[in-house]
Amino acid sequence: MSVAWIGSQPVPLADAVRTAAKLLASSRCPVFSLDADVHGTRSAIALAAVLGAAYDHRSGDAVAREVALFTDHGGMFTTPGEVRRRSSLIVLVGDIAPAHAELFKGWGGSSPDLGDKAPRRWFQVSASDRPTRRGKAVVKAVPLKGEGLSLNATLAVLRAELQDRMVAAPLQNVERLKKAMASAQFPVFVFSGGSLDQAGLVMLQDLIVDFNSRHRLSSLFLPDDDDAWGTVLTSLWMTGFPPRTGFINSLPSYDPVRWDVQRMIREREADVHVWMSARGGEDPPKRGSAAVIALDKTERPARGAAVTIAVGEAGLDHDGVRYSSRVGTFTAVRAAEPSPLPSVSAVLRQLAEAMPGKGTLIC
Amino acid sequence: MKALTFTLINPPEERLDLSILTPSTLAELTRNEIAKLRIGTSRRPASVGDLFKITGSDPANIIFEGGHSRFDGVASGMTGGSIRLVGDAGNQIARAMTGGSLYIDGSVGRHAGSGMTGGRVEIRGNAGDNVGGPLAGEITGMDGGVLIIRGKAGDYAGDRLRRGTIALCKGCGDYPGYRMIAGTIVILGRSGIMPGYLMKRGTLLFDRQPEHLSPTFLPCGEPDSPFAGLLDRYLISEKITDRALLGARPGKFAGDNAVSGKGEILYRKKGR
């Protein structure tokens, strides 16, 4: 089975690596779209630093929205373990990513063993103007919504009502929520970056801060994509900045507009694009004129790529370390079906060694 | 003396950081020194002389003949003098500007007037998102001066505005006046959803009744206040409008009640 292609032609891995290294070495503005486990991400950022490249996650917009809550505003957060053990009142905000359904099922079938130890109650803040996009609910929750209100408008009204301020359109079941919040020792609002836009995320955190002047209240952030959040944390410990960071004179610079890799490709600023998809199932973006080096979990050359190298997935083809929102930190994962496919990290190290005068990656 | 003029020779292949080309930084430099200034941001960055033909000698008056959406940071940190750009510009124009005047005869990208504390900026075309808004990690947005967009602005115009005036002459996208702390935003034409969402204080002025308000804004009737007349005179004297914007007894909403309810939205009543 081939693991490397130049254009659509199968080639030995060493040839593909050499061609990719030549493209990168001659590039004026290389960019990376990351999607790998922690080792792959570390190697990619180290290579970007050597090259003076910019990097972003493959799901750049969704990640940037989640990151913006932390860089532009901040918030009060707790961990999944604390919620499971202490919280008798959980308020879901919007549609939470289906990947977290198992987490909710586990909580739904148990009661807190610390704090007030009362049976768990569930509410859900949602928009009335559109049906839920993410399938059937996994827990039965009391709806908090108002006639004709968007999710952001609903959150604004909820925040005003919790402070007993006047509003033009009331919410259903808000008195029930107030009563429940008064009796619960550790109420928690659960949200993910995909369920709210930037303004909604800020409104939610301000609501939590307001309420904390009288009563305890926290929030649990569940990333829309665990691997993407792992990339954010890895980038933070390596450079001090989350993705959408570029290197100028070897120094990292964070700018979510300037280093938006999809925009750089669309507007033809980037000339070489290292595109990763260690989980497979995606094709590189069509637009732009950048030469694509695809590190893809694939059995065929990636569409439109100058060089494609097949890579394995951490936790499936090889061991690795991935972020898990279930435990709120990184976890080691063993290969479920070990295969000879190289890891993203291994390929990037070979690429670095093939670069003229560059040598090994320091990471 | 003739204005120091930068005539664009070729469109740039990379984003340029033009924050160094302001009257105060160019005052002490010769033309040769200016030509050697590095403004490119890629691995092989261009210098001023690679992209511009330089003529004139008065650094207090700078003219860019030809613009591009990759011209970032035009008039960034400007303290005095004047800059005129004939063409488009990129992101963060007039960033942290404290004085002087900037005129752009085209459209601009995101974060125009971010962190500006003084001076006057006029943009003939459209502006991107976050007009006057803070960059990542900053507490406040625009903190003084006058920023006029003659075209349409994008989303989140006036994010965390703390002081000064922003005028959007052909409408704007969603969330104008988002997280506004104080100051004044004038909007002529249609605006997107939720004007004033999360605003603490400050004033949003419309030439018509705003649509899609958050339910945390409440109508306050038509208060008879001398403020409307004063403001109309100010807008005409600053050449932002050529006729009264609000007129007598404008309509008023107060909000955002989700925050403190101390902000206000004033609008011209239909038929007045």
Interface residues (C-beta under 8 A of the other chain):
Chain A: S27 R28 C29 P30 L51 G52 A68 T71 D72 G146 L149 S150 N152 A153 L155 A156 V157 R159 A160 R165 M166 V167 A168 A169 Q198 A199 V202 M203 D206 L207 I248 Y254 D255 P256 V257 R258 E267 E269
Chain B: E13 E14 R15 T41 S42 R43 R44 S69 R70 D72 N91 G109 R110 H111 P134 A136 G137 Y156 Y175 Y178 R179 I193 M194 Y197 L198 S214 P215 T216 F217 L218 D256 N257 A258 V259 G261
